[in-house]
Amino acid sequence: MPGLHKLSTLWSRNHALHLSGLSHDEYVLLILDYLTNVLEDLGLSPTDQLMEVLKLLKASPADFETLSEGGTPSVVAAIQAMRNIDIQ
């Protein structure tokens, strides 16, 4: 599944999920990408708001302002604050 390529080791001897080497942001993206893939595999469409969150989390800081135009203000503000992105 796309989005899972960053996990080099999923299971240890005890079958516990290891996420070593992933930052918090990478972990969040991994989970959201996984959720999106599961929904698509079930024949369901991810919500527009979930897709907006993914788009903004994946956006480079330079592209954030452009990609956030027309977005849900509360979602844009939360992700902007979480990622510590300043918009001029």
C-alpha positions as CSV (number, residue, x, y, z in Angstrom):
1,M,0.0,0.0,0.0
2,P,1.3,3.5,-0.8
3,G,2.2,5.4,2.3
4,L,3.7,2.4,4.1
5,H,7.1,2.5,2.4
6,K,8.7,4.4,5.3
7,L,8.2,1.5,7.7
8,S,11.3,-0.6,7.5
9,T,10.3,-2.8,10.4
10,L,6.6,-3.4,11.1
11,W,6.8,-6.2,13.6
12,S,9.3,-7.2,16.2
13,R,9.7,-10.7,17.7
14,N,6.7,-9.9,19.9
15,H,4.7,-8.6,16.9
16,A,4.6,-5.1,18.3
17,L,4.5,-2.2,15.9
18,H,7.8,-0.3,15.7
19,L,7.9,3.2,14.4
20,S,11.5,4.0,15.1
21,G,12.9,6.7,12.9
22,L,9.6,8.3,12.1
23,S,8.9,11.8,13.3
24,H,5.5,12.7,14.7
25,D,4.5,14.3,11.4
26,E,5.5,11.2,9.4
27,Y,3.6,9.0,11.8
28,V,0.4,11.1,11.4
29,L,0.8,11.0,7.6
30,L,1.4,7.3,7.7
31,I,-1.8,6.7,9.7
32,L,-3.9,9.0,7.5
33,D,-2.5,7.5,4.3
34,Y,-3.3,4.0,5.7
35,L,-6.8,5.1,6.6
36,T,-7.3,6.5,3.2
37,N,-6.1,3.2,1.6
38,V,-8.4,1.1,3.8
39,L,-11.4,3.2,2.8
40,E,-10.5,2.9,-0.9
41,D,-10.0,-0.8,-0.5
42,L,-13.5,-1.1,1.0
43,G,-14.9,0.8,-2.0
44,L,-15.5,4.0,0.1
45,S,-14.4,7.5,-0.6
46,P,-12.4,9.5,1.9
47,T,-14.2,12.6,3.0
48,D,-13.3,15.9,1.5
49,Q,-12.1,17.1,4.9
50,L,-9.8,14.1,5.3
51,M,-8.3,14.8,1.8
52,E,-7.9,18.4,2.8
53,V,-6.0,17.5,5.9
54,L,-3.7,15.1,4.0
55,K,-3.1,17.7,1.3
56,L,-2.1,20.4,3.9
57,L,0.0,18.0,5.9
58,K,1.9,16.9,2.8
59,A,2.3,20.5,1.5
60,S,5.7,22.1,1.6
61,P,5.9,25.2,3.7
62,A,6.4,27.2,0.5
63,D,3.2,25.8,-1.0
64,F,1.1,25.8,2.1
65,E,-0.5,29.2,1.5
66,T,-1.5,28.4,-2.1
67,L,-2.8,25.0,-1.2
68,S,-4.8,26.2,1.8
69,E,-6.7,28.9,-0.2
70,G,-10.4,28.1,-0.1
71,G,-9.9,25.5,2.6
72,T,-11.9,25.1,5.8
73,P,-10.6,27.9,8.0
74,S,-10.4,25.9,11.2
75,V,-8.6,23.0,9.5
76,V,-6.1,25.4,7.8
77,A,-5.5,27.3,11.0
78,A,-5.0,24.1,13.1
79,I,-2.5,22.5,10.6
80,Q,-0.7,25.8,10.1
81,A,-0.2,26.1,13.9
82,M,0.7,22.4,14.3
83,R,3.3,22.7,11.5
84,N,4.4,26.1,12.7
85,I,4.1,27.7,9.3
86,D,4.0,31.5,9.0
87,I,1.9,32.9,6.2
88,Q,2.9,36.4,5.1
